[in-house]
Amino acid sequence: MASTRKAKKPEKKRPVVVIGGGPAGMTAAQTAAEHCDNIILFDKNPEPGKKLRSLSSGPLFISENLPDDKLARAFGDKEKFILPALNAFGLEDLSRHLAAMGIKLTPNGSSHLVVVPDVAPDLPTRLGRAAEAAGAVIRKSSKVSDIVFGKNLVTAVVVNSVEYPVSSVIIACGSVASPARGATGDGYQFARKAGHTVTQILPAMVGLETMERYGKSLAESEFPDCKIQVTCDDEPQFSDRGSLKFTSYGIEGDLVFTHSARIIGLLGREDGKQHRVEFHIDMMPDIKKKDLDTWFTQQVANSPKITVGALLRDYIPERLRAVMSKVVRIHSDKPVANLSYLERKLLLMWVKDFHLTIRRPRPFNETRAVLGGVATEEIDPETMRSKKVRNLYFAGEVLDLLGPWGGYNFQMAFSTGYLAGLSAARALVE
């Protein structure tokens, strides 16, 4: 470690230090400042919330319109760990918290709750102002390069080569996802130095490239509601229902982002070769396969002159209907009554099982989250405090916590940030 010097005028009362200026860090700083004095947030960027700012060009999924227990259940085997944080600061608490800053959560037609595009770019600024209004000091362009330990305690942090004594530290500097947006592994390094386990980091919430090259023919077309079954070497692995979007390279969207980490895991093999992983897409999930032929016959009886494209208009994106001639060699403008028996069967099979072969994930720079992080078994879920170092806390994406695509992970960041800030403040005044 490079030589350091002591801060010239250390505070009489050692501060609670928050590392990281994302949603978890700024919420932790604000919460702690509302309960005690002398809270400092150090952020390495010129303005806090750099990653958040880079994501705010459209609506931001901030939470889910679900009860706390259902939100927790979405985190799988981490359900019991995240539930206390959600109970302490759930959706209603977050809604009030943001409303005080003039930010309203809006439904987007599903369980997702969003901050609308005209407000989203200002969210990091408002979070910072709220923390400062509560009494927290935000130090910008202040990189924490080291944490000093002694006798099972954090004693100081080193910032820009200056050592600052602390009463406690909250590590909220995020995961390593989206390094192009400023994400680094600082939090993992600090956790390891404290004796914590950092589980394997794997890319998650990232688009998937496909072997099939439909390219611009399908780019930007979307299934708002379809069912998928994922297979590996022809063996079924799991299924789900939701939205799917085509891109110039393959697929993305809710279903892809939610399951990409699992799919990436299926691709690899110990011998270095790749398994064959396929997406089987059911374009008409509300109609059972055994009932599809009857539905088809009824539609033709009602509209004898209907074309294939018109018949499937409400179920299949326009661009995908336009390339049916390439996929199943049936033109979208062909009258249904003119289909041969084999064409009809082929069309119905395709509608219920349009499959794509996954080639690889997009580059790591495009990941929106990672699977892995600081092991939750080593953190007290009731306080977010380390079980190894008495005055060390963790919050947000640095933890090994990953919910589905949507507002789950932002809610997790706000909730764990709140609980860590509250716990650190309470420990200071007790």
N, C-alpha and C positions, 0 to 999 in steps of 0.2 A: 504494500500500500504506500502511496506517495506520502511525503511528510505533510503534516497538518499543523494548524495553529489553533489555539483556543479562541472562542469568540471573546472579543474584548470586554463586553459587558453582558455576561450571562444573566438571564432573568433570575430574580430572587426566587420565584416559584418556577420550577422546571415545567416546560410546556408539554402538552399532549401534541405529538407530531403526527400528521397524516402525510403519507407518501403517495402522491398521485392525484391528479385533478380531473378524473372522470366522474361519472354520476355517483359511484360508490364513495370515492374520496371526498367530493364536495358535500355529499349528504352526511358523511361521518363528521366532517369538520363543522358543519352547521349544527348538527345534533349535539355534539360535544360542547360547542360554544354556548348553546342554550342552557346548559346545565353547570358550566364552570368557566373560569377565565383562562386565558393564556393557551389558545389553540393556534397552532401554526400548520398550514398546509404548504408543502414544498412540491412544486411541479416543474419538471425539466423544460417544458415548452414556454415560448413567449406568452401564450395564453392557455389557461386550463381548458380541458375538453377538446384537445386536438383531434382525436379519433372521432369523437361525437360530432364535431363540426364537419368532418369529411363525409359523414353519413347522412347529413341533414339536407340533401338536395330534394328529397321527396318526403312523404309522410313517414314518421318514425313510429315503429311498433314499440310502445312503452310498457304496456301491461296486457292482461287478459281479463275479460269480463267473467271471471270464475271465482268461486269461493276459495279460501286459503287452502283447504284440504285438497281440492282438485288441482290447484296450481302446484302444490307440493308433489302430488302424485305424478305429474308430468316429468319430474326429475328422476323417475325410476328408482333405483336402489338408494338414491340420496334423499328420498322423501322425508324420512325421519330427521335428517340433518337440517334441511331447509325449512321445515314447518315452524319451528320456534321463531325464526326471523320473519316469516310471513305473518305469523300471529302477532308479532310485535309491531309490524309495519306492513300491512297488507294493502290491497287495492284501494279501499276507502281512505286509508291514511295517506297513500301516495296521491290520490286525487285531491285531497285537501292541501297537501304539501305543495303541489304544483299550482293549484288554484290561487294560493296566496301570492304566487309569482305572476298571476295573470295567464296561466297556461291551462287549457281545458283538454281533457282526454275525450276523444271522439270515437264512437264505434265505426268500423269500416265494413260492416255487413256480415262479419263473422264474430268469433270471440275476441279478435284482436282489437285493442284500443290504441289509437294513434294520436300523435301531435301533428296537426295539419301542416302542410309545406310552408305556408306563409309565416308560421310561428317557429317551426323546427330549427331554423338556423340560429335563432336567438336563445335557444334552450341553454347552451353552456354558459352564456353570459348571465342569464337570469339565475342559474344555479350558483354561480360565483358571487353575484351580488347578494343573494340570500344568505350565503355563508358569511360574507363580510358584515352584513347587517346584524347577524347574530353575535358578532364579535370575533370571528376567526380572522386571522391574518393569512393572506395568500401571497406566498413568495414565488414569483414567476421566474423562469429561466434559472431555476435552482435545482440542479441535479443532485440527488442523494447518491453518493458513490459508495458509501459503506455504512454499516451499522456496528456499533461497538457494544460488546456484551461483557458482563461481569457478574459472577455469583447468581446465575440463573435470572438475570435481569438485562434488559436493554439499558445502557447507561448514556449513550449518545448516538447522534447521527453525524455523518460527515457530509457537508454540503459545500460544493465549490471550494474544497480544501479547508473548510472551517469546521471545527468540531463543536457541535451544539449539545449540551446536556439535555436530557429528556426525562419526563416522568413516565411516559409510555409512548408506544409507537403503533400506528395503524397502517399496515401495508395494504394499499388499495391501488397499486399501479398497473392493474390489468394483466391480461394474458399476452402471449406472443403473437396472437392473431393479427393479421393485417400489418405486417412490419412496414409496408410502404406508407402507412398512415401514422407511423411513429411508435408502434408497439415494439417493446423489447422484453427481454427476459429478466429485468432487474429484480422483480418481486420473487422470482424463483431462486435467484442467487441469494437474496437476503434470507429466504426461508431455509435454504440448505445450510447456511451459516448458523442459523438458529437450531439446527439439528432436525429439521423437518424433512419428510419424504416428499419429493415431487414426482408424481406418477408420470408415466410416459406421455409426451405431448404428441397428439395426432391431429391432422387437419380436420376441420368440421365446418359445416355450413358453407359449402363451396359448390360451384357448378361442376357438372360431370360431362366430359367429352364422350361422344359415342362413335362407334365404328361406322355407323351409317352416316353418309355425308349428304344430308338434305340441305345444309347450309342456309343460304338466303331464302330458299323456297319456303322454309318454315319459321325463320327467325321472327321472334316477337309474337307468334301465335301462341295461344294459351288454352288449356283445359281448365275452366274455373272449378270443375268438379269431376274428378275421375277416380277410378280405383286402380291401384297398382299391386302387382305381386312381383317380388324380387326373387330370382332364382340364382343359384350358384352351381355351375356344372349340371344344370337341369334339375337340381334339387330345390324345392320351395324353401325359402328362408323366412319371409314375413310379407305381410300385406298391409295396406293403409289406404286411406281415401282423403283427397284434398285437391289442391290445384297444382298444375304442372305447366311450365313455360318452356317453349323451344327457343334456342339461341342459334347463332351462326356456327357454334362449335358442338352443340348437343342440347342439354336440358338443365334447367334450374327451376326455382319456384319452391313453394312451401314443402312439398313432399321430398324434393331433392335436398334442400337445406337441412331439413329435420333428420334425414337418414344418411346423409353423405358420409359421416364418420364410420357408420356401420358398413356401408357399401365399400368404402376404401379398405376396410379391414377384410372384407370378403375377397377382394381382388388379389391380395398377396398370397404367395405360397413359399414354403420353406426352401424349395429347390430353386427359387428365383424366377420361376415361370409364373404365369398369371392364370387365375381361374377365369372361367367364362361367366360373367355376371350379366344378367339380362333384366330389363324392365318390361313386364308384361302389362300393357295398359288396357283397361276396360273403359271404353269411351261412354258406355251407357250403363252405369252401375245400378241404376234403379230398376232395370229390366233384367230379370234372370235369363240365363242363357237358354233354358228350356222353353221360356215364354217368348223369345225374340222372334221366332218364325211366325207365331200367331200374330204378334204385334205388327210385323212386316206385312203380312197378308191383309190385315185390317186397314192399314194405312193406304195400301194400294186400292183396296175396295172403295175407300172414301174418296180417293183422288186418283182415278185411273191414269191420268196423264202426268203425274208427278215425276220429276227427275230424281236421280240418285242424290244429287247435291241438295235439292230442296227437302227431300225426305230426311236427310241427316243434318239439316241446317242448325237445329237447336242442340246438337250433341257434339259436333265435330267442327273445330275451327276452320274458317274459310280457306286459309292457305293449305291446310291438310286435305281438305276436300279437293282442292285444285291439283294436288299431286297424287290423287288416287290412281290416275292412269299409270304412274310410275311404280306405285307400290303394289296394287292389285290388278292393274291393267283394265280398270273400269273408269270411264270418263264421267266427271261430275254431271255433265249435261245429258247423259244417256237416260231415256225414259225407263223407269223401273219395270214397266210392263214388257220391255224388250230384253230384259236380262234372261240369260239362259239359266237352267237349273244349277249348273256348276258355278256360274258367276254369282248367283244369289247366295249360294252356300259360302263361297269364298268371301263375299262382302260381309256376311254376318259373322264369319269367323274373325275377320280382320277387325271389325267393330269391337268385338269382345276380347281380342288378344292382338293388339298392335305392339310388337316388341322391338326394343332397342337394345343393343349390346354396348355395355359400358367399356370404354377404352382406358380412361384414367381421369383423375380429378384435375381441375384447373390448377395453375400455379399457387404456391403457398401464399403469395402476396394478395391473392384474392379471397383468402379465407376470412369469414366473418366471425369465427370463434374457433376454439380448439377443444379437443377432448383431452383431459388431463390437467394437472396442476397440483397445488398444495393438498396433500392428503387430508380429507375431512375427518378421518378417524383421529387425527392429532389436534383437532380444534373442538372446543366446547361449543356445541350448537346453541346453548342458552345465552352465550355472551360473545361469541366469535373470538374468544381468547385462546391463545396457544396453550396447549397442555404441557409444553416443554419450557416456555419462557413466561414468567408470571405477568409481565407488563407488555406483552406483544399481542396484537390483534390482527385479524385478516378480514378483508371484505372484497366482494366483487369477483371479477373473472380470474383473478390470480388463484382462486380456489378450484379444486377439481369438481366443478359443478357445471352441468350443461343441460339446459332444458331444450324443448323443441324450438323450431323457428317460430317467430312471432314476438310477443312482448314478454315472454317468460324470463329471459335472461336480463333484460333491463329491470324488471321488477325484482329479480334476485339481487341485482347490484344495489338498488335503492334500499331494499330490506336489510341486507347484510351490512351495508354502510351505516344505516340508522342504528342497528343493534350494536355494532362495534363502537360507534361514537358514544352511544348512551352508556355502554358498559365501561368504556375507558373513563368517562366523566364520573360515573358513580364510584369507580375504584379510587379516583383521585380525591374525592370529597369525603369518603368514608373514613 
